[in-house]
Amino acid sequence: MNVQPIQRIENPSVDEFKTTYGLQSKPVIISGVATEWAASSLWQPEMFKNMFGDISAPLRASDNEIDVFFGQSKEQTVMSIAEYIDSINLTDTKGKRPAYLGNIPLNSPLTQQYFNKIKSHFSFPNYLPENSGNEIRLWIGATNQKSTIHNDNYHNFNAQIFGKKTFLLFPPEEYEKLSIVKIDDELWSSPIDPQQPDLDKFPSFKEINGLEAELQAGDILFIPAFWWHQARTITTAINLNMWVFTANICKTWQEHPTFSKAVSTGYKF
Ligand SMILES: O=C(O)CCC(=O)C(=O)O
């Protein structure tokens, strides 16, 4: 795996971002924006415990998506936010790791009343003004939580609010070296664990080219639609992201030119 550090820019104007990164589908880390949000000083695991501790949340039983999508850990578990925060604080990297409070939609009917209490704490700039909507999601995970390598059909601005998280990013064309498979119509994912790749089974992963983003609190990572990505927490981490839907990108991976080329050359997803 050949990974280069991703470019970093300081508080770009909307025009600069849109022209050089958004319209070019070029990943970048934006600094100097989320650092100014109230969330940067207020959001810590204890704040969520104090404000929302009594709420019961459905969680994935495993914090490792490879177990969830390619293994046996499909079950969900329910616990209060207070119990969850205690479980991540107690995590011992050798012991059983806790569930994952990730992918929580904040602007959904179920969560709206809680979201209203914290929505003044952040404000994503409207870097892609031609968007057709957005969705805000919250992710609170313990050290070493891992997602699979997957892609999404919308742009993604992922703000690191607390702790550290690393993202690996690969261009859409690298699907073959990732042995991408279809999980369902919305989800295309890699069975490879990039931190411990099985190179006998997936030899071409050695040749892959990608980017690495080491996010510190206050950074915002731009992941363009259809770029493959994997998230991994380095410490207990709180992230807030905004998925941005735009009319000028194709709606599904099947509509992406790389996908049709892959299928025409015989690749079986
Ligand atoms: O932070 C994570 O666990 C995954 C984030 C992600 O992959 C996404 O927003 O698509």
PDBQT file of the ligand as one rigid body, heavy atoms in Angstrom, charges set to zero:
ROOT
HETATM    1  O1  LIG A 301     -16.329   7.330  11.148  1.00  0.00    +0.000 OA
HETATM    2  C1  LIG A 301     -16.767   6.261  10.763  1.00  0.00    +0.000 C 
HETATM    3  O2  LIG A 301     -16.857   5.272  11.500  1.00  0.00    +0.000 OA
HETATM    4  C2  LIG A 301     -17.187   6.088   9.346  1.00  0.00    +0.000 C 
HETATM    5  C3  LIG A 301     -17.468   7.377   8.647  1.00  0.00    +0.000 C 
HETATM    6  C4  LIG A 301     -17.802   7.097   7.236  1.00  0.00    +0.000 C 
HETATM    7  O3  LIG A 301     -17.292   6.180   6.662  1.00  0.00    +0.000 OA
HETATM    8  C5  LIG A 301     -18.751   7.879   6.487  1.00  0.00    +0.000 C 
HETATM    9  O4  LIG A 301     -19.193   8.941   6.937  1.00  0.00    +0.000 OA
HETATM   10  O5  LIG A 301     -19.094   7.447   5.364  1.00  0.00    +0.000 OA
ENDROOT
TORSDOF 0
